[in-house]
Amino acid sequence: MKLWLQLSHHLRLRPRLSIAVLAGALLATVWPSTLPLLTRLLLGWNVGVWTYLLLILWHIGRADSAHVQRQARALAQGMPVVLVLAVIGALASLAAIALEQAQVRHGGNVVQGWPYLLLAITTVAGSWLLLPVEFALAYASLYHRGDAGAHGLEFPGDTSALDYSDFLYFSITLAATSQTSDVTVSSRAMRKLVLLQALLSFVFNTGVLALTINILASLIG
C-alpha cells in the first residue's frame, strides 16, 4: 500500500507520464480480443511510450533555465522510482518482442509480416529513446539538487542558463556512443548514474542488434 501511495504521488507530479500510462493501459484493455494478449500489451506500450515522449520532448523544448531548476528539484525525490520503472518497462518490451518473434517463427497466432515488423521497429525505437530521456531528467535533478559547489557535470562554454536540451545532449550522446563527449563528470554520485546508463545502454544496444538481425533473418527466410 505504501509503495502504491508513493507511486501515485510521483505520477501526480508528472502529469505527462500519467496521461501516457492511462492512454497505453486503456488501449491495451479495450483493443479487440482477436489479437493475442502479448500483442495488445505491446500496442499499449507503444501508445504510452510515444505519447509520453511527444509530451515530454515538447515540454523540454519550451522549458527555460529557471523552470528546469524548479522542476528538477521538485522531481528529485521520486526520480529513482520512475527511472527504475522506465528501465524495467524498456527491457520488458524487448523481451516481449523477442517472445513474439519466436511465436512468429513457430506459426503462432500473432501479427506477422509487415505489421509485425512495424510493431517491432516502433517498440524498439520508443524503448531505446525512453531511457536517455529519463536519464536526462535524472541528470538534471542530480545537477540541481544543491545550490553551491560542484554540480557533477561540467559543460563547456556558458553554463549560466542550462536547460533540458543540455542534459538531453549528454544523455543521448552517452546512449548512442558510450562516450561522455565534451562534458566532464565531476562528482561521485553523477559517475554512478553515468555508469548505470552506460551499462544499460550496452545491454540494450546489444539486445537491439540481436533482435534486428533475427527479424531480418526471419523476413528473408
N, C-alpha and C positions, 0 to 999 in steps of 0.2 A: 504493500500500500504506500509506504514511504517513497519507494522508487518511482511509483506511478505519479505521485503528487509532485515530485521533483521534475519528472519528465513533462508533466502538464504545465508546470511553471516555466520551464525552458521554452516550450512551444508557444506560450503566450507572449514571451519576449521576442519571439521570432515569427511574426505573422506570415511571412512569405513561406517559411518552412511548413507552417500549419496548413496553409492553403494547398501546398503541393501534396502533403500527406493525405489530406482529405480527398483531393482530386484523384490521386492514384488508388486509394482504397475504394472509393466509390466506383471507379471504372472496373476494377478487378471484381467487385461484388455484383454489379448489375450486368456485366457482359454476358451474352447468351452462353448457356452451359454446353453448347455444341463444341466449344473449344475445350481442350483439357485444362485442368486447374493450373498446371505449371505455365502454360501459355498465357492464361488470363493474368496470372501473377506478374509475368514479365511485361505484359502490356500495361498493367497498373504501375509497375515500377518505372517504365519509360515515361508515362504521363506525369507521374510525380516528380521524377528527376528533371525532366526537361522543363516542366512548369517552374520548378524551383530555380533552375539555372537561369532561365529567362528573367524571372523576377529579381533574383539577387544580382545578376550582372547589370540589369537596368539600374538597380539601386546603387551598386558600386560605381557605375559611371557618373552618377549625379551627386554623390556624396563629397563634400569638401573636407578639408583637413580637420576643422573643428568638429564636424559631425562624426568623422571617423574616430576621433579621440573619445567622444562621449559614448558612442555605441560600442566601441571596443571594450571600454571599461565596464559597461553595463552587461555585456555578454561574456565577460571573462570567466565568471564563476561556473557557468554551465557549459563552457566550450569543450571540456574534456568529454562530457557525456555525448554531446552532439557529434563530436569528432569520432568517437568510438562507434556510434551507431552508423555514421556515414561509411566508415571503413568496413564494418560488418555487412552492411547492405550492398556495397560495391563488390566485395568479394563473393557474397552470396549470389549476386546477379551473374557473375562469371561462371560460378558453379552450376547455376540453373541453365545457362546457355550450353555448357558442356553436356549436361544431362539431356537436354532437348536434342542436341546434336547426336548423341548416342541413340536416342529413340528414333530419330530420322533414319539413321543407318540401318536400324533393325525393322524399319517399316511400321513404326508405331503410329497411333492416331494423333499426330501433331502437325503443325503447319510445316509445309515442305516447299521446296522450290524458291522462287524469288521472294515471296512473303516471309519465309523463314530467314533468308539472307538479309532482308531489310530489318527484320526484328533483331537479328544478331548484331548488325552494324550499329543500329541506334542504341542498343543496350550497352555495347562495349564503349561506344563514344561517350554516352552520357555518364556511365560509371567512371570512366577514366577522367573526364573533366570535373566530376563532382569532387574528387579527392583534392586536387590542387586548389579549388575554390574554397573548400572548407579549411584547408591548411592555411590559405592566405588570411582568412578571418581569424584563425588561431594565432598566426604570427602577429597580426595587428593587435589582438588582445594582450598578448605577452609583451609586445613592444611598448604599449601604453599603460601597463599596469603600475608603473612608478612615475613619479614626477621629476626625478633627478637621477644623475648617474647614467651609466651605460644602459642602453635600451635592448641590447642583444644583437641588433642588426645595424651595420654601418653602411648606409647608402652613399654612393659618390655624389658630389655636387651639392646643391642647396637642399637641405633636409628640414627646412623650417615649415614646410607645408606639405608633408607627405599625405597622400590619400590612398585609397584601397588599391589603385592601379599599381602602386609601387610594390605592395605586398603580393599582389597577383602576379606581377612580373617575376618576382623572386621565386614564388611557389611553382609556377608553370615551367620556368626555366629548369628548376631542380627536378620536376617530374619528367620532363622531356629529355634532359641531357644528363641527369645525375650529377650536375655541377652547380655550384653556387654563383657562377658568373662573376660579376664585378662587385657583389655585395659581400661584406665581411661579417662573419658570425663572431660575436664578441662576448657572449655570456654562456655559462654552462647550461642554464635552462633552455636557452634557444638552441644550443648544439644538440641537446637531447631531442627536441622537437624536429630539428632538421634531420637527425639520424633516423628517427622514426619514419619520416616521409621518404627518405632515401631508400630504406629497406622495403617499405610498402610499394614504392614506385618500381623497384627492381622486380618484386614478386608479381606485381600487376602487369608490368610491361612484358615479362616473360610469359605470363598466362595469356595475354592478348596475342602475342606472337604465335604461341602454340595453337590457340583457337583459330586464328586466321589461316594457318597452314592446314589445319584439319577441315575447316569449312571449304577452302578452295579445293582440297583433295576430294571431298565428298561431291562437290559440284562437277568437277572434271570426271569423277568416276560415274 
